[in-house]
């Protein structure tokens, strides 16, 4: 399963980490210099949420930004207990 948001389609993106050495000119040095650049990935902030999709409740993996925007309608909390369901099924 990929790290992709099911609603927005956000996925990991490529980037780089830049290593610098030296003291900045503002702080009284001769300036900073790049000594190394290493590749890295920026991962989306995925959350596993119980949501209503097409009338049924199921788990989806969505980004936190999609939750904040209100793109997900969360499933209501369950009020009935398992024992009640068993007794109703037997009757």
C-alpha positions as CSV (number, residue, x, y, z in Angstrom):
1,X,0.0,0.0,0.0
2,X,1.5,3.3,-1.1
3,X,1.7,6.4,1.0
4,X,-0.9,8.2,-1.0
5,X,-3.9,10.2,0.3
6,X,-7.2,8.6,-1.0
7,X,-8.9,12.0,-1.4
8,X,-6.3,14.5,-2.5
9,X,-3.8,12.1,-4.1
10,X,-0.8,13.6,-2.1
11,X,2.2,11.4,-2.3
12,X,5.8,11.5,-1.1
13,X,7.9,14.1,-3.0
14,X,11.7,14.3,-3.5
15,X,13.9,16.8,-1.9
16,X,17.3,17.3,-0.5
17,X,19.0,18.0,2.8
18,X,21.7,20.7,2.5
19,X,24.7,20.5,4.9
20,X,26.4,23.9,5.5
21,X,29.6,24.8,7.4
22,X,31.0,28.1,8.5
23,X,29.8,31.2,10.3
24,X,27.4,33.5,8.6
25,X,28.6,37.0,7.5
26,X,25.9,38.5,9.7
27,X,27.4,36.8,12.7
28,X,30.9,38.0,11.9
29,X,32.2,35.1,9.9
30,X,33.3,34.8,6.3
31,X,30.1,33.1,5.1
32,X,28.6,29.6,5.0
33,X,29.5,27.1,2.4
34,X,27.6,24.0,1.2
35,X,29.6,20.9,2.0
36,X,27.1,18.1,1.0
37,X,23.7,17.6,-0.5
38,X,21.9,14.3,0.3
39,X,18.6,13.2,-1.2
40,X,15.5,12.7,1.0
41,X,11.7,12.3,0.7
42,X,9.0,14.5,2.2
43,X,6.2,12.2,3.4
44,X,2.5,13.3,3.6
45,X,0.9,13.4,7.0
46,X,-1.4,10.4,6.6
47,X,-4.1,9.5,9.1
48,X,-6.2,6.4,9.2
49,X,-9.8,7.6,9.7
50,X,-13.2,5.8,9.8
51,X,-15.3,7.7,7.3
52,X,-18.6,7.5,5.4
53,X,-17.9,6.9,1.7
54,X,-20.6,6.1,-0.8
55,X,-23.0,5.5,2.1
56,X,-20.9,2.9,3.9
57,X,-18.4,3.2,6.7
58,X,-14.9,2.2,6.0
59,X,-11.3,3.1,6.9
60,X,-9.5,5.6,4.6
61,X,-6.0,7.0,4.7
62,X,-6.2,10.7,4.2
63,X,-3.8,13.6,4.9
64,X,-4.2,15.9,7.9
65,X,-4.8,18.8,5.6
66,X,-7.8,17.0,4.0
67,X,-9.2,16.5,7.5
68,X,-8.8,20.2,8.4
69,X,-10.4,21.3,5.1
70,X,-13.5,19.1,5.9
71,X,-13.2,16.8,2.9
72,X,-13.9,13.8,5.1
73,X,-17.3,13.1,6.8
74,X,-16.4,11.0,9.9
75,X,-18.5,8.0,10.8
76,X,-20.8,8.5,13.9
77,X,-19.8,6.8,17.1
78,X,-21.3,3.4,17.6
79,X,-24.1,3.4,20.3
80,X,-25.1,-0.2,20.4
81,X,-23.2,-3.0,22.2
82,X,-22.2,-6.4,20.7
83,X,-24.4,-8.3,23.3
84,X,-27.5,-6.4,22.2
85,X,-26.9,-7.4,18.6
86,X,-26.6,-11.1,19.5
87,X,-29.8,-11.1,21.5
88,X,-31.7,-9.4,18.7
89,X,-30.4,-11.9,16.1
90,X,-31.5,-14.9,18.2
91,X,-35.0,-13.5,18.8
